[in-house]
């Protein structure tokens, strides 16, 4: 029956991969995959065990994995709620006024840097959506806008990998105690900058970025602009406070997120009489949250059967070094969603906290996802918003993403030799 569970996982994952071809929301196969895998374990009473090889009752082990998955789910709900509050006050609209420049090339650098910085705070998916929305108001030519958006995807994915709250995969590593905030930033910040920098540098030399551009300021009143800017700073400040909260209290990150959301909700409710948390929750993408939930539970079923444990040994036997393993995982993440990839990696390998392996995984899983359009949540979101063609992206943008990916990875390889 173990082979049947593996088959269910493969079929479910296949339908997730071809989501945009068959127009089937990936949350559906994700949830079905999780429920069927665990149902087969329960029905056939298949032995399951923890990483310490202690056999467990499937119901007890499922409850344990449910708790782990719920930590990420509540973290995401809190983050999306804070972003929704900021957006209700036009906090992201005020960023448009920062885009003032008269050349296309300078404008490209501005949005790349903005995407890079924003993604580290509000996650790469949200940063891409925010910048894509602003681009739509600034660049009227659709074909020209796609080039900008391609570099935004690369920059947002690069910016998300060095922050514990910048990418769902990095958050997973952080919550699972694979990495700590300070060491993650120290080891991955420079590679992520190099990825963004070289991709943007080479991309800026393309003829499409020659010439001038005229950017109109937002139509917000001075009062609304000040209020939006204040709420933007307040919301981002609360998001940045979460790692500090974890360090001070020792509580899991989702508790810090819940605390930040509660305080921000209290402040906004006192300020605005017509403020409603119901409206905030309406803007949360619950389909994405349920997708992550289904994926995590699906992977946990394979982990509980010992399949991932055996797979890790097989990989270690055929691959000469873990650095090559992470490089290959990065390439795989370019066409396979990096969430299940990192979820499986968490379960497959038992390197200690802040081992270089986890910093490599944090980098490759995010930046590798930029190589193909379907390799990251940011790319999929941009594809949905602007109807980007997969093959157009492959032809025009993928090579730029590969340049960035290689530049950061090479730094990770050579840095230890310079630090001796």
C-alpha positions, 0 to 999 in steps of 0.5 A, spaced: 500 500 500 505 504 500 506 504 493 499 506 492 500 512 497 506 514 492 502 514 486 496 518 489 502 523 491 505 523 484 498 524 480 496 529 485 502 533 484 502 532 476 495 536 476 498 541 481 504 542 476 499 543 470 494 547 473 494 553 468 493 548 462 487 544 465 484 550 469 484 546 475 485 550 481 491 547 485 488 547 491 483 541 489 488 536 488 492 538 494 487 537 499 484 531 495 492 528 495 492 529 503 486 526 505 487 520 500 494 519 503 492 519 510 485 515 509 489 509 506 494 509 512 488 509 516 484 504 513 490 499 511 493 501 518 500 502 515 505 502 520 508 510 521 513 512 525 517 519 527 524 521 525 526 517 531 524 511 528 519 510 534 512 507 531 506 511 532 499 511 532 497 514 525 491 518 529 496 521 534 502 522 528 497 526 524 495 530 530 502 532 530 503 534 523 497 537 523 500 542 529 506 543 525 502 545 518 497 549 522 503 554 525 504 556 517 497 556 516 496 561 521 502 565 520 500 566 513 493 568 515 496 573 519 501 576 514 495 576 509 491 580 514 496 585 515 497 586 508 490 587 507 489 592 512 495 596 509 492 596 502 485 598 505 489 605 507 492 605 500 499 604 503 501 601 497 499 606 492 503 611 495 509 607 493 507 610 486 510 617 488 517 614 489 517 611 482 519 618 479 524 618 473 525 620 466 528 614 463 526 607 462 533 604 465 532 608 471 525 606 472 527 598 471 532 599 477 527 602 482 522 597 481 527 591 481 530 594 488 523 596 490 521 589 489 527 586 492 526 590 499 518 589 499 519 581 498 523 581 504 518 584 508 511 582 505 513 576 502 515 575 494 508 573 492 505 579 495 510 584 493 509 581 486 502 583 486 503 590 489 508 592 484 505 589 478 498 593 480 503 599 480 506 597 473 499 597 470 498 604 472 504 606 470 506 602 463 500 602 458 504 598 453 502 591 455 509 588 451 513 593 454 510 592 461 512 584 461 519 585 460 519 589 467 514 584 470 519 579 468 525 582 472 520 584 478 519 576 479 526 575 479 528 581 484 522 579 488 524 571 489 531 574 490 529 578 496 524 573 499 530 568 500 534 572 505 528 574 510 525 569 515 518 572 512 520 573 505 518 567 502 513 561 504 519 556 503 524 560 508 518 561 513 518 554 513 525 553 514 525 558 520 519 555 523 522 548 523 528 551 526 532 549 520 535 556 520 535 562 525 534 569 523 541 572 524 545 567 521 540 566 515 541 574 513 548 573 514 549 568 509 544 569 504 543 576 504 549 578 499 547 572 494 540 574 494 543 581 492 547 578 487 542 575 484 537 581 483 543 585 481 546 581 475 539 579 472 537 587 472 544 589 470 544 584 464 536 585 463 537 593 463 542 593 457 536 590 453 533 595 447 526 595 450 529 599 456 532 604 452 529 611 451 524 615 456 518 615 460 513 619 463 510 617 470 504 621 473 503 621 480 498 618 484 491 621 485 491 621 492 490 627 496 495 630 501 491 627 507 490 620 504 497 620 502 500 621 509 495 616 512 497 611 507 504 612 508 503 612 515 499 605 515 505 603 510 510 604 515 506 601 521 504 595 518 511 593 515 514 595 522 509 590 525 511 585 520 519 586 522 517 586 529 515 578 529 523 575 529 524 580 535 518 577 538 520 570 537 527 572 540 524 576 546 519 571 548 521 564 545 514 563 542 513 560 535 513 565 529 505 565 528 504 567 535 508 574 534 504 574 527 498 574 531 500 579 536 502 584 531 495 583 527 491 584 534 495 590 535 494 593 528 487 591 528 486 595 535 489 601 532 486 601 526 479 600 529 480 606 534 482 610 528 476 609 523 469 607 525 467 604 519 473 599 519 471 592 519 476 586 520 470 582 516 472 586 510 480 585 511 479 577 511 475 578 505 481 579 501 485 574 504 487 568 499 484 562 502 485 558 496 493 559 497 493 557 504 489 551 503 494 549 498 500 550 502 496 546 508 494 540 503 501 540 501 504 540 508 500 534 510 501 530 503 508 530 504 508 529 512 504 522 510 510 520 506 515 522 511 511 518 516 512 512 512 519 513 512 519 514 504 523 521 505 528 518 510 530 512 505 530 517 499 535 522 503 539 516 503 539 514 496 540 521 494 546 522 499 549 515 496 549 517 488 551 525 489 558 526 491 556 533 495 550 536 499 552 542 495 551 539 488 544 536 491 542 543 493 544 546 486 540 540 483 534 542 488 534 549 485 534 547 478 528 542 480 524 548 483 524 552 477 518 547 474 516 544 481 513 548 486 518 550 491 513 549 497 513 541 497 520 541 495 522 544 501 517 541 505 520 534 503 527 537 504 525 538 511 523 531 512 529 528 508 535 531 511 537 532 518 542 537 518 543 541 525 540 548 525 544 553 521 548 548 517 550 551 510 545 546 507 539 550 510 542 556 507 543 553 500 536 550 500 533 557 502 537 561 496 536 555 491 528 554 492 527 561 491 531 564 486 531 557 482 523 558 482 525 564 477 528 560 472 521 558 469 514 562 470 511 556 473 517 555 478 514 560 484 508 563 487 510 570 484 511 567 477 504 564 477 501 570 480 504 575 475 502 570 469 495 570 472 495 578 472 498 579 465 497 573 461 504 572 460 505 566 456 510 561 458 514 560 452 515 568 452 518 568 459 522 562 457 525 566 451 526 573 454 527 572 461 529 565 463 536 566 461 536 572 466 534 568 472 539 563 470 544 569 470 542 571 477 541 564 480 548 562 478 551 569 481 549 568 488 550 560 488 557 561 486 558 566 491 555 561 496 561 556 494 567 561 494 565 565 500 568 560 505 575 560 502 575 568 503 573 567 510 578 563 512 
